[in-house]
Amino acid sequence: MLHIATLRRALVLSLALPFAHLAAAAPESGFVVEETTIARIHEAILARKLTATELVKLYLARIKAYNGQGVESPEGWYGPSKFIAHAKGINALATLNLRPATLKAWGFDDHHARSMTDKTDADPSMPDALEVATRLDAEFARTGKLAGPLHGVVMAIKDQYDTFDMRTTSGTDAFYANDRPPQDATFVARLRAAGAIILAKANVAEDASGAPRSAFGGAFLNPYDTERSPGGSSSGSGSSVAANLVTAAIGEETTTSVRSPAHWNCAVGIAPTQELVSRHGMMGMGLNTRVGTITRTVDDTARILTVIAGYDRKDPMTAFTRGRMPEKPYESFTGERSLKGLRIGVVREYMDKAAFAKADEESIDIVNRAIEDLRKLGATIVDPGEHGELFTSYIRALAPALFNITFARQHPEQFPLDADGNPATDQIATLLDMTVDPSLAPGNFTLRDLGTNVGRTPGEAKFEKNLYWRLRGDANIGSIADRAAKANFYHDPAFPERKPPLLATDAEKILDTTTRLQRRFAVQQIILQAFADLDLDAVVYPTGTLPPTKLGSPPEPPVNGRTVLWTFLGTQGFPAICIPAGFTTHVYDRERDPAAPPDAPLATVASRLVGPVPATLPVGVDFLGIPYSEPVLLRISAAYEAATGHRSPPPDFGPLASSR
């Protein structure tokens, strides 16, 4: 394996050479880059039909063609966005790993430069993507061997993770003294050591907030409909993979920030077990944040997971991986095509048409077909029925005691308070009664209800982000207060403002994660009990039942615990993987009610239904398992993927004319 340190030393010696061989021209290699996989790339390199340099240039040509802004900004960069149907740019990638001369030769603007604070960018210890590719090619020519399991694989990294050679600001236009962090995130270093080429930083919803917009990057678009959201907050990671701008990308998930972009971009997104991959080098590594991959195939997901998973002393949570990882690489679990012997439960709580709205119905139908496909593949389907509930009996039996004070706060009818806010009854006696007789628990307490009113964790965001900045050691940005005071902000009514939540976060004075920790333990106990009793290997449910949100329009209102995406189980540390399940034929959107106040925020403004509107948009299905069950989830996903083949690239972003 060619270690990155060796690569850097070798490149120092070669940088005196002219840069002409790195300049802009897509190669005529005959290699089809669209929809390619890691296995195909390696097959072509080993057959000497492709070089890493040629591959990088093929992707750069597509980035040049398809990574444009795709919106109009009549009031300037930070002002409102005007969205365009069938725009030819999706604005997925913020920063390109190219030195200034090469960036200019390819025709990219300075805004995509590796650093805004180091304009010369001549440090020989920071090879750019083409220089890394050149060295990989030279090593392969000399040895005939791949440098590692990801040799030549071209990747984008969400701009929430540290890369020593490219700016890292989590989408912000903050005034860093040095916008490059001093070192790579641990998993980034592992990718490089395995031979991967980090070509770009992917656009991220500012501060990983969710809405596909940032002050530095602009607005981010869905390649299947450029007037719609690509999901968030790993927006650019998902759309860049979908549009074949890179081989694979890394995202971050707090709720569904890996699986949401996979779901809406017809991609494969895995949010692994919370402790499986190091979060070191993540801006704001909280108790429910995790590193995940976005690819076009399950096999590629597994190959990357093999490289980045495992213990890292810089992230204490990864200590839980000791003795719990498979002996074989994750890709060894993707070859089985039968699901015979596996039991898969159906989370009907997330699929009840009677509980939701018209906008949810077609996605539910698509996932129902996916369940039948699993049955045809040999799986035993454990289905509580159309209006049934897989987990409710376990929640009613276990939640009162496990959640205790939190449960009491959620149900004031059963746990009343007096005028002074103190318990008016013996809460312990009531909890005891409910534990002995679960029928006494509140009648509407389902998995959907468990995911609402879950309480806050004051101070967590402030502590984690300030810790990141303190360790980074920048001379200008050292805290949330600095971040709020020393930055440009967008003002775009299509997206939430970013400065007010920063100020609110900075005003917090205590750190209290007890609610989050209690909730995680309680939910894991409930779900593990259900898995054990029902002898389940995994469960299946829609990643979400709503289509990609139309940018600049109100979202579908929540109903019966259903929000835009199903987020709750993933936030409790369970591994989950999203796989393409098909496409809609029509959708229902929302438009602002004409009677609503013109300045009402989109998230809460009164709206009315529009539709059905003809639309071919991706729908994803989730497979979720108990912690460290990634091998089982990969087996299920690979078999389903092979049997159905629902991955289809976006029609407006096809092969370039020069590569046909």
Summary of the structure (lengths in Angstrom):
residues: 660
radius of gyration: 24.5
end to end distance: 34.2
largest distance: 80.9
contacts: 2370
relative contact order: 0.13
helix: 37%
strand: 15%
